[in-house]
Amino acid sequence: MHAPLQTVMLLTSSSKQFRLRAPGSQVVARDQFASCESMTSRSSRLDCVVCHFYYGQAIESTATVAAVVAMPLVLPPTVLGFYLLVALGPEGIGGPIAGLWGGRTLAFTFQGLVIGSVFYSLPFVVQPIRNAFQAMGDRPLEAAATLRASPRRAFWTVAVPLARPGFLTGAVLGFAHTVGEFGVVLMIGGNIPGTTKVLSVAIYDYVETSRWREASILAGGMRGLHLSSSSR
């Protein structure tokens, strides 16, 4: 039960060492892990709402939601990134939202990068949480109903605490998956140093300019993070 939480702590501590050992990449690492932390926090809340819908709706409705959640697994990253770019641009929903604080678009911003990462990582976070709810069964909620708890209250006070291992596992998978994103983040965020440039894009830049040492350091650090998460 505590293994996923230990992995999150390990990833965080490893990222600090990794930043110090990657010459010229401190800003990139900072933006990368700030994006991952924001994605993990917001994705966990959204996934909890999605799983609440799974738990209480008809099979036909949940099948539609499952299809939407699984979309990042089916569409190529560049295709998904293109549609998110259009949606977050000035002509999409991103324009009015950015206008609330005087902006023009959410595309090519850190906020847009986080939104895209949340959507792209949904399947990796939702599935462990959904499996945790299914493994729990209906008996805890039935017992709560005998104590006159409403379905909503039973879900948040009984089902969610019992599904905590699924939430932690989903957080680890979502964090690790976000670290390795490339196509979606490049389409939505571009390659703006200090704002949207992340580790995977930095590796690509280093390879293009034949800076093999820097690319090897970044690639080795990312490989270590993913091996740490997969071994827990």
N, C-alpha and C positions, 0 to 999 in steps of 0.2 A: 504493500500500500504506500510505503514511503519512498519507494524507488524512483517514481517519476519526479517527486519533489526534490530528491537528492540530485537528479539529473539536471533540473532547472538551476539549482545552486551551482552545480559543476560547470554548466554552460556559461553562467554569469562570471564565475571566477576565472574560467579558462579564457573568456573573451578579454578580461583585463590584462592577463599575461600576453595574450596574442597581440593586443594593440601595441604593447611596449616592444615586441620583437619584430614588428613589421615596419621597416623604415619608410617614413613618408606616408603612412597609411592610418595615422591616428584619427584624423577627421572622418575618413571612410568607415573605419570600424565603429566610431561613435554613432554615425548616422545609421549604420546597419543595425546595431543592437538597440538603438532607440526605436527604430522601426519595428524590430522583432518584439520588444517589450510592449509597445503600444498595440501591436497586432494581437498579441497573446491576451492582453487584458480585455480588449474590446471583443475579440472573437469568442472568449469564454462566455461573456454576457449574451451575445447574440446566439450562440449555440445552445445556451440554456433555454432561451425563448423558442428556438427551433425544436428542441427536444420536448418542450412542453406541448407544442403543437402536435408533434408525433404521438405523444402519449394520450391526447384527448380527442383526436379527430378521426374521421372515418378513413377506411383503407384507401379509398379513391383520392382523398385529399392528401394523405401522407405520401402516396405514390407520386403526386405532382411535386410536392416539396422535395422528395428524394431525388427526383429528376433534376430539379434546379440546383440542389446542393452538389450533385455529382457532375455538373456541367464542367467544372475545372479539370476533371479527370478525362473528359472526352475531347474537349476543344483544344487545339494547339495553343500554347501560351501566347503567341503573337496575335492570334485571332481573338482570344479572350481579352488581351491587352488592348486591341484596337477598339472593341466595343466599350470597354471601360473608359478608354480615352475619350470617345465620343460622348459617353454619358457624363463624364466629369468635366468636359470642356465647357466653354462659355455658352454654347447653344444647347447644352444638356442640363441636367439637374445641378451640375456643379456650379454653373454660373450664378443662379439665384442664391445658392447656399454660400458661395464665396462672397457674394454681395453683402451679406449680413455683417461682415467685418471689413468692408471696403475693397475686397478683392474682385477679380474678374473671372477666375477659373480655379478649379481644383487640380486640373492637369498640371504636371510638372511642378508640383508642390509636395512638401512632406506629408501634409494631410491627405492628399490624393493617393500618395504612395501607401499610406497605412490602410486606406479604404480598399485599395486594390489588393493588398496583401491579405486582408481579412477575407475577402471574397474568394481569393485564389486558394486559401488554406482551409476553407470550410470543410471539405470532405475529410481531411486528416484530423480535424478536431471533433466534428460531429459524430463520426463513426464510433470512436471509443466511448463517447458519452452515451450514444444510443445503445451500444452493447451492454453498458453498465446498467441501464434501465431495464433492458430485456432480461438480464441475468437476475435482477432483483425480483421480478415477477409482480403479481398483483396483490399478494397477501398483505404486505405492509400497508398499502393504501386501503385495502378492505378492513384491516384492523383499525386504521384511523377513521374510517367511515362509521364504524360502530361506536366511536367516541364522539360522533357528531361533527367531525371536521369536514369542512367543505372540500370539494375536489381541488380547488386552487390552493387552499391552505395545506392540504395533505401533500400536494406535490412539492411545495417549497419547504415545508418543515420536516417531511418524512423522506420523500423520494430523493430530493437533491442531496441531503447529507449522506444517504446510503450510496449514492452514485459518485461520491467524491473521488475514488480511485480512477474512474473514467474521466473526470474533469482534469485530474493531474496528468494522466496519460495523454489526453488530447492537447493539453498545454505544451507538453514536451514535444509532441509530434509537430504541432503547429509552429513552435519556435524553431525547431530544426529545419522544417521545410521552408520557412521564410528566409532563413540564412542563405539557402541555396537558390533562391529565385533569380531568374535572369530575364526571360522574355517579357513577362508581364510588367516587371518593374522598369525595364528599359522603355517599354511602350508608354507607360503612364508617367514615369518620373524623368525620363531622359537620362542624361549623364551630367548633372549639375554638381560640381564639387561643393561640398559643405551643405548641400540641401538634399539631393536625391541620389547621389553616387554611392552605391553599396559595394560590398566585397566582390560579388560575382562579376559586376561590371568593371571593377578595378582590375581584376585578373585579366579580363578581355583586353583592357587598355594596355596593360603591361606586356601581354603577348604581342599585340599589334606593334608595339615599339621595341620589341626584342629585349625587354627588361626581364630576363628569365629568373633572376634571383628574387626579385620582389614578387613575381607571379608564383614562384615555388613556395615562398613563405606564406602567402595568403592561401594558396591551395592546400598546403599542409595543415594550416590552422583550421580551415573549414573541414578538412577530412577528419581531424582529431575531434572536432565538435560532433560531427555526425556519428563517428564510431562510439563516442561516449554515450550519446543518446540511444543508439541502437543496442548497446550492451547492457542497458539498465532494465 
